[in-house]
Amino acid sequence: MSIKQNTKISNNQFENPEYYFNRELSWLDFNYRVIDEAYDPNNPLLEQLNFLAIGTSNADEFFMVRVAGVVDQYLADIEISENKTQMTPDELLEQISLNHHRNTTYQYRRYHSLVNSKLPSLNYHMSMVDDLTPDELLQAKAYYHQLVLPTLSPLGIDAYRPFPMLKNNAINIFVQLSKDGEEHSAIVPIPTLLDRYIIVDANGKNRIIFIEDLIIQELSTLFEGYEIQYAFPFRITRSADFDIKEDNASDLINLIEDYIKKRRTGIAIRLEIDTRFVPDFNKKHYKLIAKSLELNKRSIHLIDGPIDLTFLFGLADKIGETYPEHRYPDFNAYLNPEHTGESLFESIKQGDLFFNHPYDSFKPVVSLVEEAATDPNTIAIKQTLYRVSKHSPIIQALKTAAENGKEVTVLVELKARFDEENNVFWAKELEEAGCHVIYGVSDLKTHSKITMIVRREGNAIRRYVHLGTGNYNDKTAKTYTDMGLMTADIAMGEDAAKFFNFISGYTELPEYTHLHVSPFAIRDSLIDYIDEEIELHKQHGDGRIVAKMNSLTDKPLIQKLYEASQAGVRIDLIVRGICCLKPGIPGISENIHVRSIVGRFLEHSRIYAFNNHGDSRIFLSSADMMTRNMTKRVEIEFPILDEKIETEIAHVLELQLEDNLKARELQVTGDYTRPERQEGEALNSQEQQMIEANQRKNNLIEEKKQIQKSIPWFDRIWRRFRKN
């Protein structure tokens, strides 16, 4: 394969570092917005706890990947960390530390508020072992001796026993001991398979006791004959930012498996310490750990609370079983039965089908592959897979298709970060079932979401194509907002065939009719469409661009948006996470408005819409406006050709631009502020889309009733008789 590289040059008038936000610092601002959702009284109590857990989960990955990359730059004496704000690695690491401390303080303030003042109303009490009654203590000790003590392995630290290699993000207990006037240090790793907490109930109260608290209280069982000076829980976050060297790799699966093992022993990036167990906690208490891990002060995070709040996910689920009213109300996605099973292919032939998940069910996407797997007219199935669920029905359907003699070609991206192990497993499973499995494209990640079904219909071949903005993951499709299109358009089918031939074989870069495929082509197309919008605005004065994405970091695209703003084009950007573009700079970006929506569902769809002097163009894509998506990944951008679907997508964009409950607007200062609203004008765009999905369900039920009424009574009885 050969890849054409974009040769367009950046606009020099926009090189001022003051025109940009730093990527890493912008991400930390995003995580602050996530944590801020835990403060929103409109969110049910248990969902507020979930947002605190999400904040921790997000931060863990951020440190393992993004901060680890900056640390690598710092250790390698790289002069400039990134090309927009021109910060040095040292400056950036310092500011990351400050901003993350800000986030953590905000997060734990809310944690203590919720567990101390809200959870007790549900009869759940966060308690220390010292708070337990004698009966409760008896329960806790029994649990410790039966299920915890046998699993523990205390590790002494001295000349013969060096500082141990501790697991990434696992909780440990540091213990300082003394005997006969001599000081000794030890570490007790807490096995990751142990429950994080136990619930004891001897007096009608559900008391939650952390496993680390229980172990600290019972340390004498591990260190008999020694006096325990102090002990505290801590955990280490390690680097997971390793380059996969693909050159001369004879077996990519073995290479990925080695990479997964290497991640477990990466250098330490962050040290978190729960300080509650040691009065007047100070640096002397963690000196040995910091020295052994070669961590400086800014890498150490002292926390007045339990480290790793991801345990709140499970706790919220448990409490929610008894108190479902403190969770989000159940929502069942809209599903048209004509878009599943045998009727699906006929529905697609009649016209393009559009899906806006999770408001529209993901079942038609699964059904497309399942139906093709057993359909006698299906000849071949081709699909790209980036992240799938643990028990993926799509994987099972692909295996069934191969076993039924269909030609099945699947690209399983082994380099999908943190899903490598899962994808290696599925790649082997698919191969064993008889599928042709591709492991990706050399030096690139295949992030595109595309499926092609090839059917024999009469004396002709017809291709059915699904294109989407999100993964083929039936689980995350219930919590991520993504859009998808099913089409039998001939040109779109030919483009899909060219795409799969390109990634599976050796060929020059195809000439596509409708698709734009990265690397480089999506950036080129977006720049061209922005240029056209600028020219049309100069002629007609109605230039408008609306774009929705997860993150915006690509400098050439930011500069092109600045150019459009200078020309007077009105630009609305809906950017959930990172945004390096700075809106509202006089003479540069005063016509650009940026908002972020954080709510019940993770906003994940990518939409690029251009007014085009009233002849609107809307594109969906698997790619964000990020440099990695433009130059280092195989991505697809595809047009919406059906006017009705265009209208549906435009409606979603307008709802999100009118959202004044879950949206925050980015200011030139970098602050995110809530939109102003008049009384009675509150709009949550996600709730509104759920309302509209329920309306579609009700309309479908009403239509069926009307159809039933129009059928003569004798025919209705006869149909019921035939069913039985």
C-alpha positions in Angstrom: 0.0 0.0 0.0 1.1 3.6 -0.6 -0.1 6.6 1.4 -0.1 10.1 0.0 1.1 12.7 2.5 -0.6 16.1 2.9 1.8 18.8 1.8 -0.2 21.9 2.8 1.7 24.4 4.8 0.4 26.0 8.1 -0.6 29.6 8.0 2.2 31.6 9.6 0.0 34.4 10.9 -1.5 31.9 13.5 1.8 30.7 15.0 1.4 32.7 18.2 1.4 30.3 21.2 -1.2 32.6 22.8 -3.7 31.4 20.2 -3.9 27.9 21.6 -4.7 25.8 24.6 -2.4 23.0 25.6 -3.8 19.6 24.9 -3.0 18.0 28.3 -4.2 20.9 30.3 -7.4 21.0 28.2 -8.0 17.4 29.0 -7.6 18.1 32.7 -10.3 20.8 32.3 -12.5 18.2 30.7 -12.1 15.8 33.6 -13.0 18.7 35.9 -16.3 18.9 34.0 -16.8 15.2 34.5 -16.3 15.6 38.3 -18.5 18.6 38.3 -21.4 16.4 37.2 -21.2 14.8 40.7 -22.2 18.2 42.1 -25.3 18.5 39.8 -28.4 17.9 42.0 -30.4 17.0 38.8 -28.3 13.8 38.6 -29.5 11.0 40.9 -27.3 10.3 44.0 -25.9 7.0 42.7 -25.1 8.6 39.3 -23.2 11.4 41.2 -21.0 8.7 42.7 -20.5 7.2 39.3 -19.2 10.5 38.0 -16.6 10.6 40.8 -15.6 7.1 39.7 -15.3 8.1 36.1 -13.1 11.0 37.1 -10.7 8.5 38.7 -10.8 6.1 35.8 -10.2 8.9 33.3 -7.2 10.2 35.3 -5.6 6.8 35.6 -5.5 6.4 31.8 -4.4 10.0 31.3 -1.4 9.5 33.6 -0.5 6.1 32.0 -0.5 7.5 28.5 -0.4 11.2 28.2 1.6 12.2 31.3 3.9 9.2 30.6 4.6 10.7 27.2 5.5 14.1 28.6 7.8 12.4 31.2 9.6 10.6 28.4 10.1 14.0 26.7 11.5 15.4 30.0 13.9 12.5 30.5 15.1 12.8 26.9 15.7 16.5 27.3 13.2 17.4 24.5 13.1 21.2 24.3 9.5 21.8 23.4 6.7 19.4 24.4 4.2 20.3 21.6 4.1 22.7 18.7 1.1 24.9 19.6 1.7 26.4 23.1 5.5 25.8 23.0 5.6 24.7 26.6 8.7 22.8 27.7 8.1 19.3 29.2 9.2 20.7 32.6 6.7 23.5 32.5 4.0 21.2 31.3 4.6 18.6 34.0 4.5 21.3 36.7 1.1 22.7 35.4 -0.3 19.2 35.0 0.5 18.5 38.7 -1.2 21.7 39.8 -4.3 21.2 37.7 -4.6 17.5 38.7 -4.3 18.5 42.4 -7.1 21.0 41.7 -9.3 18.3 40.2 -8.5 15.8 43.1 -9.4 18.4 45.7 -12.7 19.1 44.0 -13.4 15.4 43.6 -12.8 14.4 47.2 -14.7 17.4 48.6 -17.7 16.0 46.8 -16.9 12.4 47.8 -16.9 13.3 51.5 -20.0 15.3 51.2 -21.9 12.5 49.5 -20.8 9.6 51.7 -21.2 11.6 54.9 -24.5 13.4 54.3 -26.3 11.4 51.5 -25.4 7.7 51.7 -26.6 7.4 55.4 -30.1 8.2 54.2 -30.0 4.9 52.3 -28.6 3.2 55.4 -25.1 2.8 54.0 -22.3 4.2 56.2 -18.6 4.6 55.2 -16.9 3.6 58.5 -13.4 3.0 59.9 -12.7 -0.2 61.8 -12.4 1.9 65.0 -16.1 2.9 64.5 -17.4 -0.6 64.6 -19.4 -2.1 67.5 -18.1 -5.3 69.1 -20.5 -7.4 67.1 -19.6 -5.7 63.8 -15.9 -5.9 64.7 -16.3 -9.7 65.2 -17.7 -10.0 61.7 -14.9 -8.0 60.2 -12.2 -10.0 62.0 -13.8 -13.2 60.9 -13.8 -12.1 57.3 -10.1 -11.0 57.5 -8.9 -14.3 59.0 -10.9 -16.5 56.7 -10.6 -14.7 53.3 -7.9 -12.0 53.5 -5.0 -13.1 55.7 -4.3 -16.3 53.7 -3.8 -14.2 50.5 -1.4 -11.7 51.9 2.4 -11.7 51.3 4.3 -9.1 53.3 7.5 -7.9 51.6 10.4 -6.7 53.7 12.8 -4.1 52.3 16.5 -4.3 53.1 19.9 -5.0 51.6 18.8 -8.5 50.6 15.2 -7.7 49.7 15.1 -4.7 47.3 12.0 -2.5 46.7 9.5 -4.8 45.0 8.1 -4.5 41.5 4.5 -3.4 42.4 1.6 -3.8 40.1 0.3 -0.8 38.1 -2.6 0.9 39.9 -2.9 -1.8 42.6 -3.3 -0.7 46.2 -0.5 -1.5 48.6 0.2 -0.8 52.3 3.5 0.7 53.4 4.4 -0.4 56.9 7.1 1.1 59.1 8.3 -1.2 61.9 10.7 -1.2 64.8 12.4 -3.9 66.9 15.1 -3.6 69.4 15.7 0.0 68.5 16.1 -0.7 64.8 13.8 0.6 62.0 12.4 -1.7 59.3 10.2 -1.1 56.3 7.8 -3.5 54.5 5.1 -3.4 51.9 1.9 -5.5 51.9 0.5 -5.7 48.3 -3.3 -6.1 48.4 -4.3 -8.9 45.9 -6.3 -7.4 43.1 -8.9 -10.2 43.3 -9.9 -9.3 46.8 -13.1 -7.2 47.2 -12.2 -3.5 47.8 -14.6 -3.3 50.7 -16.8 -5.4 52.9 -20.3 -4.6 54.3 -20.9 -5.6 57.9 -24.4 -5.5 59.5 -24.9 -6.4 63.1 -27.3 -3.7 64.2 -29.4 -2.9 61.2 -26.7 -0.6 59.7 -24.8 -1.3 56.5 -21.3 -0.4 57.4 -18.8 -0.2 54.5 -15.2 -1.1 55.5 -12.3 -0.7 53.1 -10.1 -3.8 52.8 -6.9 -1.6 53.4 -8.4 -0.3 56.7 -9.1 -3.9 57.8 -5.6 -5.0 56.9 -3.9 -2.1 58.7 -5.9 -2.9 61.8 -4.7 -6.5 61.7 -1.1 -5.9 60.7 0.1 -7.6 63.9 -0.9 -10.9 62.4 1.7 -10.3 59.7 4.5 -8.9 61.8 4.6 -10.7 65.0 7.2 -9.5 67.4 7.6 -6.1 65.7 6.1 -2.8 66.8 4.1 -1.1 64.1 5.1 2.6 63.9 2.7 3.6 61.2 1.1 2.3 58.0 -0.7 3.8 55.0 -2.2 2.7 51.7 -0.6 3.9 48.4 -0.7 3.0 44.8 1.7 3.6 41.8 0.6 4.5 38.3 3.0 3.2 35.7 3.7 4.2 32.1 1.7 2.4 29.4 3.1 4.7 26.7 5.2 2.2 24.7 5.8 2.4 20.9 5.2 -0.9 19.1 8.1 -1.5 16.8 6.6 -3.3 13.8 9.6 -3.5 11.6 10.6 -7.1 10.9 8.0 -8.4 13.4 7.3 -11.9 12.1 4.4 -12.5 14.5 2.5 -9.3 15.4 0.3 -11.2 17.9 3.4 -12.3 19.9 4.7 -8.7 19.7 1.4 -7.3 21.1 1.4 -9.9 23.9 5.0 -8.8 24.9 3.8 -5.2 24.8 0.9 -6.0 27.3 3.4 -7.6 29.7 5.8 -4.7 29.4 3.0 -2.3 30.4 2.8 -3.9 33.8 6.4 -3.0 34.6 6.6 0.5 33.1 8.3 3.3 35.0 6.4 4.9 37.8 4.6 8.1 36.8 2.5 8.9 39.8 2.3 8.0 43.5 -1.0 8.4 45.4 -1.1 8.1 49.2 -4.1 7.9 51.5 -2.9 10.1 54.4 -5.8 9.4 56.8 -4.0 6.7 58.8 -1.0 8.8 59.9 -1.4 11.9 62.0 0.7 14.9 60.7 1.6 13.1 57.5 4.6 14.6 55.8 7.4 13.8 53.3 9.5 11.7 55.7 6.7 9.1 55.7 6.9 8.5 51.9 10.6 9.3 51.4 11.6 5.6 50.9 8.9 5.0 48.3 9.6 8.2 46.4 13.4 7.5 46.4 13.0 3.9 45.3 10.7 4.9 42.4 12.7 8.0 41.5 9.7 10.3 41.8 9.9 14.0 42.5 7.4 16.1 44.6 5.1 17.0 41.7 4.5 13.3 41.0 3.3 12.6 44.5 -0.4 13.1 45.3 -1.5 13.1 49.0 -5.2 12.3 49.4 -7.4 12.8 52.4 -9.6 9.8 51.5 -9.6 6.3 50.0 -7.4 6.1 46.9 -8.9 4.8 43.7 -12.6 5.8 43.7 -13.4 3.4 40.9 -14.9 1.1 43.6 -17.9 3.5 43.5 -19.0 1.9 40.2 -19.7 -1.4 42.0 -21.0 0.2 45.1 -23.5 2.3 43.1 -24.7 -0.8 41.3 -25.2 -2.7 44.6 -27.1 0.1 46.3 -29.1 0.6 43.1 -30.5 -2.9 43.3 -32.4 -1.8 46.5 -32.8 1.9 45.6 -33.4 2.1 41.8 -35.0 5.5 42.2 -31.5 6.9 42.9 -30.3 5.8 39.4 -31.2 7.2 36.1 -34.6 6.0 35.0 -34.5 3.1 32.6 -34.5 4.0 29.0 -35.4 1.6 26.2 -34.1 2.6 22.8 -36.4 3.0 19.8 -36.4 -0.1 17.6 -38.3 -0.5 14.3 -38.9 -4.2 13.9 -38.6 -3.8 10.1 -35.0 -3.0 10.7 -34.1 -6.4 12.1 -34.2 -10.0 10.7 -35.1 -10.9 7.2 -36.8 -7.5 6.4 -33.6 -5.6 7.1 -32.1 -6.0 3.6 -35.3 -5.0 2.0 -35.6 -1.9 4.2 -32.1 -0.8 3.2 -32.9 -1.3 -0.5 -35.8 1.0 -0.1 -33.6 3.8 1.2 -30.8 4.6 3.6 -31.3 3.9 7.2 -30.0 6.2 9.9 -29.4 5.3 13.5 -28.7 7.7 16.4 -27.5 5.6 19.3 -28.3 5.1 22.1 -31.7 6.7 21.3 -32.0 4.2 18.4 -31.3 0.6 19.3 -28.0 -1.0 18.3 -29.9 -4.3 17.5 -30.2 -3.5 13.7 -26.4 -3.3 13.5 -26.0 -6.7 15.2 -28.9 -8.1 13.2 -27.2 -7.1 9.9 -24.3 -9.4 10.6 -26.4 -12.1 12.2 -28.8 -12.2 9.3 -26.0 -12.3 6.8 -24.3 -15.1 8.6 -27.2 -17.5 7.9 -28.7 -15.9 4.7 -28.2 -18.3 1.8 -27.8 -15.3 -0.6 -24.9 -13.8 1.3 -21.5 -14.5 -0.3 -19.1 -12.4 1.8 -18.9 -10.3 4.9 -16.1 -7.8 5.5 -15.7 -5.8 8.7 -13.3 -3.7 10.8 -13.3 -4.2 14.5 -11.6 -1.8 16.9 -13.2 -2.4 20.3 -15.9 -5.0 20.9 -17.7 -6.3 24.0 -16.5 -9.2 26.1 -19.3 -11.5 24.8 -19.7 -9.8 21.4 -22.7 -11.1 19.4 -21.1 -9.7 16.3 -18.0 -11.9 16.8 -20.3 -14.9 17.2 -22.2 -14.0 14.0 -18.9 -13.7 12.1 -17.8 -17.1 13.3 -21.2 -18.6 12.3 -20.9 -17.0 8.9 -17.4 -18.6 8.3 -18.7 -21.9 9.5 -21.6 -21.6 7.0 -19.1 -21.2 4.2 -19.3 -17.4 3.8 -16.1 -15.5 2.8 -15.5 -13.6 6.0 -12.7 -11.0 6.2 -12.2 -9.2 9.5 -9.7 -6.5 10.4 -9.1 -6.8 14.1 -7.0 -3.8 15.3 -4.5 -5.3 17.7 -3.1 -1.9 18.7 -6.4 -0.6 20.2 -5.0 0.7 23.5 -6.0 -1.2 26.6 -8.1 -3.6 24.4 -5.0 -5.4 22.9 -5.5 -8.5 25.0 -9.2 -8.7 24.2 -8.5 -8.2 20.5 -5.7 -10.8 20.4 -8.2 -13.3 21.9 -10.9 -12.5 19.3 -8.4 -12.6 16.4 -7.5 -16.1 17.4 -11.1 -17.1 17.8 -12.0 -15.8 14.4 -9.1 -17.5 12.7 -10.0 -20.8 14.2 -13.6 -20.4 12.9 -12.2 -20.0 9.4 -12.3 -16.2 9.0 -9.6 -14.3 7.1 -8.1 -12.1 9.9 -6.1 -9.0 9.3 -4.2 -7.5 12.3 -4.3 -3.9 11.1 -2.2 -1.8 8.8 1.6 -1.3 9.3 2.5 1.8 11.4 -1.2 2.9 11.5 -4.2 2.1 13.7 -7.4 1.2 11.8 -10.0 3.2 13.7 -12.7 3.2 10.9 -16.1 1.6 11.5 -17.3 -0.2 8.4 -19.1 -3.4 7.4 -19.9 -4.7 3.9 -22.3 -7.5 3.1 -22.1 -8.9 -0.4 -25.3 -10.7 -1.6 -26.3 -12.5 -4.7 -29.7 -11.2 -5.8 -31.0 -12.7 -9.0 -28.2 -12.5 -11.6 -26.5 -9.5 -9.9 -24.4 -8.7 -6.9 -25.6 -6.1 -4.4 -23.5 -4.6 -1.6 -25.0 -3.5 1.7 -22.8 -1.2 3.8 -22.9 0.0 7.4 -20.7 3.0 8.3 -20.5 4.5 11.8 -18.9 6.9 14.1 -18.5 4.4 17.0 -17.3 0.9 17.7 -19.1 -2.3 17.0 -19.7 -2.7 20.7 -23.2 -3.6 21.8 -22.5 -2.7 25.4 -21.0 0.8 25.0 -23.7 1.5 22.3 -26.1 1.9 25.3 -24.1 4.6 26.9 -22.2 6.3 24.0 -23.9 8.6 21.5 -22.9 7.5 18.1 -24.4 7.7 14.6 -24.6 5.0 11.9 -25.8 4.6 8.3 -26.9 1.6 6.4 -27.0 1.9 2.7 -27.3 -0.1 -0.5 -26.2 2.9 -2.6 -24.1 1.5 -5.6 -21.3 4.1 -5.4 -21.0 3.8 -1.6 -20.8 0.0 -2.0 -18.1 0.3 -4.6 -16.2 2.7 -2.3 -16.5 0.1 0.5 -15.1 -2.6 -1.8 -12.2 -0.5 -2.7 -11.5 0.3 1.0 -11.4 -3.4 2.0 -9.2 -4.3 -1.0 -6.9 -1.5 0.0 -6.4 -2.6 3.6 -6.3 -6.3 2.9 -4.0 -6.4 -0.2 -1.5 -4.3 -2.1 -2.8 -1.5 -4.2 -2.4 2.2 -4.9 -4.6 4.6 -2.9 -8.1 4.2 -4.4 -10.1 7.0 -5.9 -13.3 7.1 -4.0 -16.6 8.6 -5.1 -18.0 9.4 -1.7 -15.6 8.3 1.1 -12.7 10.3 2.4 -10.1 8.0 4.0 -7.3 8.9 6.4 -4.4 9.2 6.7 -4.4 12.7 5.3 -7.5 12.6 3.0 -10.0 13.6 5.7 -7.9 16.6 6.7 -7.6 17.6 3.1 -11.4 17.3 2.6 -12.2 19.3 5.7 -9.8 22.1 4.6 -11.3 22.1 1.1 -14.9 22.3 2.5 -13.9 25.1 4.9 -12.2 27.0 2.0 -15.4 26.6 0.0 -17.5 28.0 2.9 -15.1 31.0 3.1 -15.6 31.7 -0.6 -19.3 31.3 -0.5 -19.5 33.5 2.5 -17.6 36.2 0.7 -20.2 36.0 -2.1 -23.4 35.6 -0.1 -22.7 36.3 3.6 -24.3 33.2 5.0 -21.2 31.1 5.9 -21.9 28.6 8.7 -20.0 25.6 10.0 -21.2 23.3 12.8 -18.8 20.5 13.9 -19.2 18.0 16.7 -16.3 15.8 17.9 -14.6 14.4 21.0 -11.5 16.4 20.7 -9.9 19.2 18.6 -6.1 19.3 18.5 -5.0 19.4 14.8 -3.1 22.6 14.2 -3.7 22.9 10.4 -7.4 22.5 10.9 -7.5 25.0 13.8 -5.6 27.5 11.7 -8.1 27.0 8.8 -11.0 27.6 11.2 -9.3 30.8 12.4 -9.1 31.8 8.8 -12.8 31.1 8.3 -13.6 33.1 11.4 -11.6 36.1 10.1 -13.6 35.9 6.9 -16.8 36.2 8.9 -18.0 32.6 8.8 -20.1 31.7 11.8 -18.6 28.6 13.5 -20.2 26.5 16.2 -18.1 23.7 17.7 -19.4 21.0 20.0 -16.2 19.5 21.5 -16.7 17.2 24.4 -13.1 16.8 25.6 -9.8 18.4 24.5 -10.0 21.7 22.6 -6.7 23.4 21.7 -8.6 26.1 19.7 -9.0 29.3 21.6 -12.4 31.0 20.8 -13.1 34.7 21.1 -9.6 36.1 20.3 -10.2 39.6 18.7 -9.4 39.6 15.1 -8.7 35.8 15.1 -11.6 33.7 16.4 -14.4 36.0 17.6 -16.8 34.2 15.2 -16.0 30.8 16.8 -18.1 29.5 19.7 -17.1 26.3 21.5 -19.2 24.2 23.9 -18.8 20.9 25.7 -21.7 18.6 26.7 -21.1 16.2 29.6 -24.1 14.2 30.7 -25.7 10.8 31.1 -24.4 9.5 27.8 -20.8 9.9 26.6 -20.9 12.2 23.5 -19.0 10.3 20.9 -20.4 11.0 17.5 -18.4 13.1 15.0 -20.4 15.4 12.7 -19.1 18.0 10.2 -21.8 20.2 8.7 -21.3 23.0 6.2 -24.1 25.5 5.1 -22.7 25.6 1.5 -25.1 28.6 0.7 -28.2 26.6 1.6 -27.2 23.4 -0.2 -26.0 21.9 3.0 -23.3 19.2 3.3 -23.2 16.9 6.3 -20.5 14.3 6.9 -20.2 11.7 9.7 -16.8 10.2 10.6 -14.9 7.9 12.8 -12.3 10.6 13.1 -12.0 13.6 15.4 -10.1 16.7 14.3 -7.0 15.4 16.0 -3.6 15.0 14.4 -3.4 11.3 15.2 -6.8 10.8 13.4 -5.7 12.8 10.4 -2.2 11.3 9.9 -1.7 8.1 11.9 -4.9 6.2 11.6 -7.1 4.6 9.0 -10.3 6.6 9.4 -13.4 7.1 7.2 -15.5 10.2 6.6 -18.7 9.7 4.7 -21.4 12.0 3.4 -25.1 11.9 4.1 -26.9 11.7 0.8 -30.5 11.5 2.0 -32.1 14.9 2.7 -34.4 13.5 5.4 -31.4 12.1 7.3 -29.6 15.4 6.9 -32.6 17.1 8.5 -32.5 14.6 11.4 -28.8 15.2 12.0 -29.2 18.9 11.8 -31.9 18.7 14.4 -29.6 16.9 16.8 -26.9 19.6 16.3 -29.5 22.4 17.0 -30.6 20.6 20.1 -27.0 20.5 21.3 -26.4 24.1 20.5 -29.5 25.0 22.5 -28.6 22.8 25.5 -28.3 25.0 28.6 -28.3 22.3 31.3 -25.5 20.0 30.4 -23.5 22.3 28.1 -20.5 24.5 29.2 -19.2 27.2 26.9 -15.4 27.7 26.5 -14.2 31.2 27.1 -11.0 32.9 25.7 -9.6 32.6 29.3 -9.9 28.8 29.2 -12.8 28.8 31.7 -15.9 26.8 30.9 -19.1 28.5 32.0 -22.8 27.5 32.0 -24.9 29.1 29.4 -27.2 31.8 30.6 -30.9 30.9 30.4 -34.2 32.5 31.1 -36.7 30.9 33.5 -38.6 28.2 31.7 -36.0 27.7 29.0 -34.1 24.8 30.4 -33.1 22.2 27.8 -31.1 19.0 28.3 -30.3 17.8 24.8 -29.9 14.2 25.8 -33.2 14.1 27.7 -34.9 15.7 24.8 -33.6 13.0 22.4 -34.9 10.3 24.8 -38.3 12.0 24.8 -38.3 12.1 21.0 -37.3 8.4 20.9 -40.2 7.5 23.2 -42.5 9.5 21.0 -41.3 7.5 17.9 -42.0 4.3 19.9 -45.5 5.5 20.8 -46.2 6.5 17.1 -45.1 3.1 16.0 -47.5 1.4 18.4 -50.3 3.7 17.3 -49.6 2.9 13.6 -49.8 -0.8 14.3 -53.1 -0.3 16.1 -54.5 1.6 13.1 -53.3 -1.1 10.7 -54.9 -3.8 12.9 -58.2 -1.8 12.9 -58.2 -1.7 9.2 -57.9 -5.5 8.8 -61.4 -7.2 8.6 -62.4 -9.1 11.8 -62.4 -12.5 10.0 -58.8 -12.0 8.7 -57.6 -11.0 12.2 -59.1 -14.3 13.7 -57.6 -16.3 10.8 -54.1 -14.8 11.4 -54.3 -15.6 15.1 -55.4 -19.1 14.3 -52.4 -19.6 11.9 -50.0 -18.3 14.6 -51.2 -20.9 17.0 
